[in-house]
Amino acid sequence: MRIRRAARLLVLDAQLRVLLLRFVFREGALRGGDFWATPGGGLEPGEDFAQAAMRELFEETGLAMPDPGREVARRTVRFVMPTGEPVQSEERYFLVRHDGAALSALHRTALEQGAIAGHRWCPRAELERLDEQVWPEDLAAMLVDAGVW
C-alpha cells in the first residue's frame, strides 16, 4: 500500500465556523460517495506539508495565504483514492483564519471540479449534530485540542 503524504486545512471564519467542502462522486471507484471534508490533498513532488497546504487551499477555495498557519494535528488513515488505489495517508492539519474574502472554484483541478459540489461554514453545534459523513471524523475534537473551540 502506497504511503500518501497530505496537507489539510482547518479554515475558520470570524464566527469560528469551520469550512467544509462537499464531495460527491458520480463515477469511478468512489461512485455514490457523498461527504463533507476539510480542504487539502496530497503533496506534489518537491513540496513540504506547508507548501502543499497553501497550494491546496488556493486550488480548492481561491484563498491565497502567505503561510498555512500553525500545524495543529496529525493523523494516519487508510482509504481508497478516486482512482481505486488504496493508500495509507499521513496527514498534517494546519489552522487558517479566513478574512472574509469570497471563495472561488476557478483554480480547482479537473478532479476537484468534478467532485466538489459546494461548501458550508459549519459552527461547532451544527458539526456535532450533523448526520452526514464528515472527514476527519474527529474534526470537532481537533478544533477543541487546538484551543479554537
C-alpha positions, -999 to 999 in steps of 0.1 A, spaced: 0 0 0 14 34 -10 21 60 16 4 92 7 15 124 24 -12 150 26 -18 185 40 -52 195 52 -66 228 64 -89 238 92 -102 271 79 -121 292 104 -141 324 99 -146 353 124 -176 334 139 -153 303 145 -172 283 119 -151 257 101 -151 255 63 -163 221 49 -163 212 12 -190 188 -1 -176 159 -22 -200 140 -44 -186 113 -67 -207 104 -97 -183 80 -113 -152 59 -107 -142 39 -77 -160 63 -53 -192 65 -73 -221 72 -50 -198 87 -23 -211 119 -7 -193 135 23 -180 167 38 -143 173 43 -118 200 50 -98 214 21 -65 198 14 -48 170 -5 -16 151 -14 19 166 -16 33 170 -51 70 161 -57 93 185 -40 67 200 -18 67 200 20 35 199 40 33 237 44 37 243 7 11 217 -2 -13 232 23 -10 267 7 -14 252 -28 -44 231 -19 -61 260 -1 -57 281 -32 -68 254 -57 -99 244 -37 -110 278 -23 -92 306 -42 -77 318 -9 -41 328 -12 -23 328 22 13 338 29 17 307 51 -6 279 62 -9 288 98 3 265 126 1 227 124 -24 216 150 -30 179 143 -17 148 126 -33 115 117 -28 84 97 -57 69 79 -64 43 52 -88 49 23 -94 44 -14 -85 72 -38 -109 81 -66 -88 61 -90 -94 29 -69 -60 29 -54 -59 21 -16 -35 43 3 -23 50 38 -25 87 42 -2 106 66 -20 138 71 -10 171 88 -36 197 96 -30 235 96 -51 261 112 -61 291 90 -82 322 98 -104 333 70 -106 371 64 -140 371 47 -128 370 11 -151 353 -13 -143 317 -21 -136 307 -57 -136 274 -77 -116 289 -106 -83 271 -97 -96 236 -90 -81 206 -107 -104 186 -131 -109 160 -104 -119 187 -78 -142 204 -103 -160 171 -109 -162 161 -72 -166 193 -51 -203 201 -51 -204 230 -27 -193 243 7 -206 254 41 -194 273 71 -202 250 100 -204 261 136 -195 237 164 -231 229 175 -241 221 139 -210 199 133 -216 179 165 -251 170 154 -245 166 116 -259 133 103 -239 134 71 -203 119 69 -176 144 77 -138 137 73 -119 138 95 -144 121 118 -128 137 148 -128 173 134 -146 188 164 -121 172 188 -92 185 166 -105 221 170 -110 216 207 -75 203 211 -62 232 190 -78 256 215 -102 271 190 -135 256 203 
